[in-house]
Amino acid sequence: MPETKTIPLSGIAVAIHRLRALRPDKVDALAQSMTDQGLLQPIVVRPHKGGGYLLVAGLHRLEAAKKLKWKKITCTVFDDMEADEAELVEIDENLIRADLSPAERALQIGRRQELYEKKHGKAKARGGHASQAAQGHKANAKLAVAFTKDATKKTRQSERTVQRDV
Protein backbone atom coordinates (compact mmCIF):
# COMPACT_ATOMS: atom_id res chain seq x y z
CA MET A 1 0.00 0.00 0.00
CA PRO A 2 1.52 3.37 -0.96
CA GLU A 3 2.28 5.88 1.75
CA THR A 4 2.56 9.67 1.53
CA LYS A 5 5.71 11.13 3.13
CA THR A 6 7.66 14.36 3.08
CA ILE A 7 11.19 13.54 1.93
CA PRO A 8 14.31 15.72 1.68
CA LEU A 9 15.15 16.56 -1.95
CA SER A 10 18.70 15.39 -1.28
CA GLY A 11 17.35 11.88 -0.60
CA ILE A 12 15.77 11.47 -4.05
CA ALA A 13 17.86 10.12 -6.92
CA VAL A 14 16.87 10.41 -10.59
CA ALA A 15 17.78 7.68 -13.07
CA ILE A 16 20.08 8.84 -15.85
CA HIS A 17 17.86 7.47 -18.62
CA ARG A 18 14.36 8.95 -18.53
CA LEU A 19 11.74 8.39 -21.18
CA ARG A 20 10.93 12.07 -21.49
CA ALA A 21 13.37 14.96 -21.67
CA LEU A 22 13.22 17.70 -19.08
CA ARG A 23 11.59 20.84 -20.48
CA PRO A 24 12.83 24.02 -18.77
CA ASP A 25 9.68 25.98 -19.75
CA LYS A 26 7.53 23.37 -17.93
CA VAL A 27 9.79 23.57 -14.87
CA ASP A 28 9.39 27.37 -14.83
CA ALA A 29 5.59 27.14 -15.16
CA LEU A 30 5.39 24.52 -12.41
CA ALA A 31 7.65 26.59 -10.15
CA GLN A 32 5.28 29.53 -10.54
CA SER A 33 2.26 27.31 -9.85
CA MET A 34 3.96 25.78 -6.82
CA THR A 35 4.76 29.27 -5.51
CA ASP A 36 1.14 30.35 -5.93
CA GLN A 37 -0.69 27.18 -4.92
CA GLY A 38 1.82 24.76 -3.42
CA LEU A 39 2.43 21.23 -4.65
CA LEU A 40 -0.94 19.91 -5.81
CA GLN A 41 0.21 16.41 -6.79
CA PRO A 42 2.96 14.53 -4.90
CA ILE A 43 5.81 13.05 -6.86
CA VAL A 44 6.11 9.24 -6.93
CA VAL A 45 9.19 7.46 -5.56
CA ARG A 46 10.33 3.99 -4.55
CA PRO A 47 13.12 2.93 -2.21
CA HIS A 48 16.58 2.95 -3.77
CA LYS A 49 18.77 -0.10 -3.12
CA GLY A 50 21.67 2.15 -2.13
CA GLY A 51 19.52 4.09 0.35
CA GLY A 52 17.16 6.99 -0.11
CA TYR A 53 14.58 6.98 -2.89
CA LEU A 54 14.47 6.72 -6.67
CA LEU A 55 12.12 8.97 -8.64
CA VAL A 56 9.36 7.14 -10.52
CA ALA A 57 7.21 10.05 -11.74
CA GLY A 58 7.34 13.81 -11.30
CA LEU A 59 10.71 14.97 -12.62
CA HIS A 60 9.38 18.40 -13.62
CA ARG A 61 7.81 18.90 -10.17
CA LEU A 62 11.04 17.77 -8.49
CA GLU A 63 13.11 20.18 -10.58
CA ALA A 64 10.65 23.01 -9.86
CA ALA A 65 11.02 22.32 -6.12
CA LYS A 66 14.82 22.49 -6.52
CA LYS A 67 14.50 25.74 -8.44
CA LEU A 68 12.42 27.14 -5.57
CA LYS A 69 15.12 25.94 -3.15
CA TRP A 70 12.70 23.74 -1.24
CA LYS A 71 14.39 21.38 1.19
CA LYS A 72 11.60 18.74 1.17
CA ILE A 73 8.80 17.55 -1.10
CA THR A 74 5.67 15.47 -0.62
CA CYS A 75 5.99 12.01 -2.16
CA THR A 76 3.87 8.96 -2.68
CA VAL A 77 6.17 6.08 -1.74
CA PHE A 78 5.71 2.59 -3.21
CA ASP A 79 7.84 0.28 -1.05
CA ASP A 80 7.65 -2.84 -3.20
CA MET A 81 7.63 -1.44 -6.73
CA GLU A 82 10.01 -3.21 -9.12
CA ALA A 83 11.87 -1.46 -11.96
CA ASP A 84 9.54 -2.59 -14.77
CA GLU A 85 6.45 -1.56 -12.82
CA ALA A 86 8.06 1.82 -12.06
CA GLU A 87 8.72 2.35 -15.76
CA LEU A 88 5.08 1.51 -16.55
CA VAL A 89 3.94 4.09 -13.98
CA GLU A 90 6.26 6.69 -15.53
CA ILE A 91 4.93 5.93 -19.02
CA ASP A 92 1.29 6.00 -17.91
CA GLU A 93 1.76 9.34 -16.15
CA ASN A 94 3.44 10.79 -19.24
CA LEU A 95 0.62 9.55 -21.47
CA ILE A 96 -1.96 11.11 -19.13
CA ARG A 97 -0.29 14.40 -18.16
CA ALA A 98 2.34 15.37 -20.68
CA ASP A 99 2.07 17.27 -23.93
CA LEU A 100 3.79 14.66 -26.04
CA SER A 101 4.53 14.88 -29.74
CA PRO A 102 3.12 12.05 -31.88
CA ALA A 103 6.62 10.53 -32.05
CA GLU A 104 7.01 10.71 -28.24
CA ARG A 105 3.56 9.14 -27.75
CA ALA A 106 4.42 6.31 -30.13
CA LEU A 107 7.77 5.72 -28.41
CA GLN A 108 6.15 5.62 -24.97
CA ILE A 109 3.26 3.36 -25.98
CA GLY A 110 5.72 1.07 -27.80
CA ARG A 111 7.86 0.76 -24.67
CA ARG A 112 4.71 0.22 -22.60
CA GLN A 113 3.76 -2.66 -24.88
CA GLU A 114 7.23 -4.22 -24.49
CA LEU A 115 6.94 -4.09 -20.70
CA TYR A 116 3.38 -5.41 -20.77
CA GLU A 117 4.43 -8.36 -22.95
CA LYS A 118 7.42 -9.02 -20.71
CA LYS A 119 5.07 -9.34 -17.74
CA HIS A 120 2.12 -11.09 -19.41
CA GLY A 121 3.86 -13.05 -22.13
CA LYS A 122 4.10 -12.55 -25.81
CA ALA A 123 2.13 -14.70 -28.19
CA LYS A 124 4.22 -16.33 -30.87
CA ALA A 125 3.04 -17.26 -34.31
CA ARG A 126 3.09 -20.98 -34.90
CA GLY A 127 4.36 -22.50 -38.08
CA GLY A 128 3.29 -25.75 -39.63
CA HIS A 129 -0.30 -26.85 -39.87
CA ALA A 130 -2.97 -24.26 -40.74
CA SER A 131 -4.87 -24.89 -37.49
CA GLN A 132 -1.69 -24.16 -35.48
CA ALA A 133 -1.16 -20.92 -37.40
CA ALA A 134 -4.79 -19.97 -36.70
CA GLN A 135 -4.26 -20.63 -32.98
CA GLY A 136 -1.16 -18.39 -33.02
CA HIS A 137 -3.16 -15.64 -34.75
CA LYS A 138 -5.94 -15.92 -32.12
CA ALA A 139 -3.38 -15.73 -29.30
CA ASN A 140 -1.81 -12.60 -30.84
CA ALA A 141 -5.25 -11.01 -31.23
CA LYS A 142 -6.12 -11.78 -27.58
CA LEU A 143 -2.82 -10.28 -26.43
CA ALA A 144 -3.42 -7.14 -28.51
CA VAL A 145 -6.93 -6.73 -27.06
CA ALA A 146 -5.67 -7.27 -23.50
CA PHE A 147 -2.87 -4.73 -23.96
CA THR A 148 -5.24 -2.16 -25.48
CA LYS A 149 -7.74 -2.57 -22.62
CA ASP A 150 -4.97 -2.29 -19.99
CA ALA A 151 -3.42 0.78 -21.62
CA THR A 152 -6.85 2.40 -22.04
CA LYS A 153 -7.65 1.87 -18.36
CA LYS A 154 -4.28 3.07 -17.05
CA THR A 155 -3.82 6.09 -19.34
CA ARG A 156 -7.45 7.19 -19.74
CA GLN A 157 -6.95 7.29 -23.51
CA SER A 158 -9.51 5.91 -25.95
CA GLU A 159 -8.98 2.43 -27.36
CA ARG A 160 -8.59 3.98 -30.81
CA THR A 161 -5.87 6.35 -29.57
CA VAL A 162 -3.94 3.47 -28.02
CA GLN A 163 -4.32 1.35 -31.16
CA ARG A 164 -3.18 4.24 -33.37
CA ASP A 165 -0.15 4.91 -31.18
CA VAL A 166 0.84 1.23 -31.23
C-alpha positions as CSV (number, residue, x, y, z in Angstrom):
1,M,0.0,0.0,0.0
2,P,1.5,3.4,-1.0
3,E,2.3,5.9,1.7
4,T,2.6,9.7,1.5
5,K,5.7,11.1,3.1
6,T,7.7,14.4,3.1
7,I,11.2,13.5,1.9
8,P,14.3,15.7,1.7
9,L,15.2,16.6,-2.0
10,S,18.7,15.4,-1.3
11,G,17.4,11.9,-0.6
12,I,15.8,11.5,-4.1
13,A,17.9,10.1,-6.9
14,V,16.9,10.4,-10.6
15,A,17.8,7.7,-13.1
16,I,20.1,8.8,-15.9
17,H,17.9,7.5,-18.6
18,R,14.4,9.0,-18.5
19,L,11.7,8.4,-21.2
20,R,10.9,12.1,-21.5
21,A,13.4,15.0,-21.7
22,L,13.2,17.7,-19.1
23,R,11.6,20.8,-20.5
24,P,12.8,24.0,-18.8
25,D,9.7,26.0,-19.7
26,K,7.5,23.4,-17.9
27,V,9.8,23.6,-14.9
28,D,9.4,27.4,-14.8
29,A,5.6,27.1,-15.2
30,L,5.4,24.5,-12.4
31,A,7.7,26.6,-10.1
32,Q,5.3,29.5,-10.5
33,S,2.3,27.3,-9.8
34,M,4.0,25.8,-6.8
35,T,4.8,29.3,-5.5
36,D,1.1,30.3,-5.9
37,Q,-0.7,27.2,-4.9
38,G,1.8,24.8,-3.4
39,L,2.4,21.2,-4.7
40,L,-0.9,19.9,-5.8
41,Q,0.2,16.4,-6.8
42,P,3.0,14.5,-4.9
43,I,5.8,13.0,-6.9
44,V,6.1,9.2,-6.9
45,V,9.2,7.5,-5.6
46,R,10.3,4.0,-4.6
47,P,13.1,2.9,-2.2
48,H,16.6,3.0,-3.8
49,K,18.8,-0.1,-3.1
50,G,21.7,2.1,-2.1
51,G,19.5,4.1,0.3
52,G,17.2,7.0,-0.1
53,Y,14.6,7.0,-2.9
54,L,14.5,6.7,-6.7
55,L,12.1,9.0,-8.6
56,V,9.4,7.1,-10.5
57,A,7.2,10.1,-11.7
58,G,7.3,13.8,-11.3
59,L,10.7,15.0,-12.6
60,H,9.4,18.4,-13.6
61,R,7.8,18.9,-10.2
62,L,11.0,17.8,-8.5
63,E,13.1,20.2,-10.6
64,A,10.7,23.0,-9.9
65,A,11.0,22.3,-6.1
66,K,14.8,22.5,-6.5
67,K,14.5,25.7,-8.4
68,L,12.4,27.1,-5.6
69,K,15.1,25.9,-3.1
70,W,12.7,23.7,-1.2
71,K,14.4,21.4,1.2
72,K,11.6,18.7,1.2
73,I,8.8,17.6,-1.1
74,T,5.7,15.5,-0.6
75,C,6.0,12.0,-2.2
76,T,3.9,9.0,-2.7
77,V,6.2,6.1,-1.7
78,F,5.7,2.6,-3.2
79,D,7.8,0.3,-1.1
80,D,7.6,-2.8,-3.2
81,M,7.6,-1.4,-6.7
82,E,10.0,-3.2,-9.1
83,A,11.9,-1.5,-12.0
84,D,9.5,-2.6,-14.8
85,E,6.5,-1.6,-12.8
86,A,8.1,1.8,-12.1
87,E,8.7,2.3,-15.8
88,L,5.1,1.5,-16.5
89,V,3.9,4.1,-14.0
90,E,6.3,6.7,-15.5
91,I,4.9,5.9,-19.0
92,D,1.3,6.0,-17.9
93,E,1.8,9.3,-16.2
94,N,3.4,10.8,-19.2
95,L,0.6,9.5,-21.5
96,I,-2.0,11.1,-19.1
97,R,-0.3,14.4,-18.2
98,A,2.3,15.4,-20.7
99,D,2.1,17.3,-23.9
100,L,3.8,14.7,-26.0
101,S,4.5,14.9,-29.7
102,P,3.1,12.1,-31.9
103,A,6.6,10.5,-32.1
104,E,7.0,10.7,-28.2
105,R,3.6,9.1,-27.7
106,A,4.4,6.3,-30.1
107,L,7.8,5.7,-28.4
108,Q,6.2,5.6,-25.0
109,I,3.3,3.4,-26.0
110,G,5.7,1.1,-27.8
111,R,7.9,0.8,-24.7
112,R,4.7,0.2,-22.6
113,Q,3.8,-2.7,-24.9
114,E,7.2,-4.2,-24.5
115,L,6.9,-4.1,-20.7
116,Y,3.4,-5.4,-20.8
117,E,4.4,-8.4,-22.9
118,K,7.4,-9.0,-20.7
119,K,5.1,-9.3,-17.7
120,H,2.1,-11.1,-19.4
121,G,3.9,-13.1,-22.1
122,K,4.1,-12.5,-25.8
123,A,2.1,-14.7,-28.2
124,K,4.2,-16.3,-30.9
125,A,3.0,-17.3,-34.3
126,R,3.1,-21.0,-34.9
127,G,4.4,-22.5,-38.1
128,G,3.3,-25.8,-39.6
129,H,-0.3,-26.8,-39.9
130,A,-3.0,-24.3,-40.7
131,S,-4.9,-24.9,-37.5
132,Q,-1.7,-24.2,-35.5
133,A,-1.2,-20.9,-37.4
134,A,-4.8,-20.0,-36.7
135,Q,-4.3,-20.6,-33.0
136,G,-1.2,-18.4,-33.0
137,H,-3.2,-15.6,-34.7
138,K,-5.9,-15.9,-32.1
139,A,-3.4,-15.7,-29.3
140,N,-1.8,-12.6,-30.8
141,A,-5.2,-11.0,-31.2
142,K,-6.1,-11.8,-27.6
143,L,-2.8,-10.3,-26.4
144,A,-3.4,-7.1,-28.5
145,V,-6.9,-6.7,-27.1
146,A,-5.7,-7.3,-23.5
147,F,-2.9,-4.7,-24.0
148,T,-5.2,-2.2,-25.5
149,K,-7.7,-2.6,-22.6
150,D,-5.0,-2.3,-20.0
151,A,-3.4,0.8,-21.6
152,T,-6.8,2.4,-22.0
153,K,-7.7,1.9,-18.4
154,K,-4.3,3.1,-17.1
155,T,-3.8,6.1,-19.3
156,R,-7.5,7.2,-19.7
157,Q,-7.0,7.3,-23.5
158,S,-9.5,5.9,-26.0
159,E,-9.0,2.4,-27.4
160,R,-8.6,4.0,-30.8
161,T,-5.9,6.4,-29.6
162,V,-3.9,3.5,-28.0
163,Q,-4.3,1.3,-31.2
164,R,-3.2,4.2,-33.4
165,D,-0.1,4.9,-31.2
166,V,0.8,1.2,-31.2
